[in-house]
Amino acid sequence: MGDQAKLSVAGAEHDYAVLKGSVGPDVIDIRKLYAQTGAFTFDPGFTSTASCESALTYIDGDEGVLLHRGYPIGQLAENSSFMETSYLLLNGELPSKDELASFENTITRHTMLHEQLANFYRGFRRDAHPMAIMCGVVGALSAFYHDSTDISDPEHRKISSHRLIAKMPTIAAAAYKYSVGQPFVYPDNKLSYTGNFLRMTFGVPAEEYEVIPAVEKAMDRIFILHADHEQNASTSTVRLAGSSGANPFACIAAGIACLWGPAHGGANEAALNMLKEIGTPDRIQHYIDRAKDKNDPFRLMGFGHRVYKNYDPRATVMQSTVREVFDALKVNDPLFETALRLEEIALSDPYFAEKKLFPNVDFYSGIILSAIGFPTTMFTVLFALARTVGWVAQWNEMISDPGQKIGRPRQLYTGPTQRDYVPLDQR
Ligand code: CMC
């Protein structure tokens, strides 16, 4: 028998198995706790709860380690491509040359949208936030691709997964085009996944669009950095929505809605807006003081993380990518100096050191995306585009598990106990 944890409730002792993963903290299996003790556990925010078993992504927050299927994020960012990392997440192993070529071909051939979807966009206001458009359009995909929504059929799951990964750049680029009043640009099968996205976003039918290789590489790397991140809020949302048997397009739309919040994917937009507001390095201390003030709701955006209590390894890669993009585009945004100085001041301040608050993936990404030409409202859209592969891989992992059950948490009820209804004229 493996390790056991003992819990004493109302004088009775109960044993619970301690499960061991391949790496990471042990997990106490409390599935029988309610049946045996009549008690629930209380963990709002899930700070101590493993909500599922997964073989996709591992994070060691204390050491600042992020592994996809065992491979460190730094190695993937340096050597892999977003398509290859997507294959790895979906299939568990790095592809052979032929497997990668076949996967890229499949994704490339699913990038076009149903023509009727263009009309769907026209229902939105021109000034709609592109994340609002993403929630709506991705949710609507199930109305257009109903032929791949039988989740009990592995082939349907595969096709819908490929469709989601392939169409997300087209949907995201169209959200941008709609907001600037330019025509939608059709995908070009000659280009890479990322080059195609850049062309659909920044190209116009009136002239040839030339993909700048260094920008394409940086963008692809940003996609790799956002591809998956264990059981974060939006991924847990996708899993919970999917646990009821909802179709994958609906589940990913739910994930996009969750990602939008400023505590999650919306932080990249908020971080750049904050840097713009700070402006020059001489104003940093004022904002550091505000972030430390308990009576001020202001937080340093792009700083802190639920899991990382060390430097987010994605932020390290992101920081070095800033210079590559600046060099390729021959630009130099002074906000980068402000960001570097802000990081330096924050990391030498006891408040941030004691609370283990470090830059996260969102701190530097906005500077790169802004240099490439994206408006801040598109930042979270790019996060959603890349995270789609993680959501889809996690959703597939869940649905393929024969022991999968609907997610149904319980609560600590603190409302009124039973009482009798009082007719209106007697209140
Ligand atoms: N600035 C100032 N203080 C902070 C910050 C910050 N960015 N983040 C956390 N703290 C303080 C917080 O006030 C609290 O202090 P105390 O213990 O005295 O009450 C302590 O640190 C712990 O914070 P928490 O809110 O209890 O921690 P959490 O794990 O619930 O929240 C977080 C994590 C990411 C939501 C939070 O750090 C935050 O709001 N950061 C800014 C938003 C951000 O950058 N989000 C992107 C996350 S990474 C991308 C992604 O995966 O979505």
Residues whose N, C-alpha, C, O or C-beta is under 5 A from the ligand:
A	BS01	CMC	P262 A263 H264 G265 A267 A291 F298 R299 L300 M301 G302 F303 G304 H305 R306 K355 N360 V361 D362
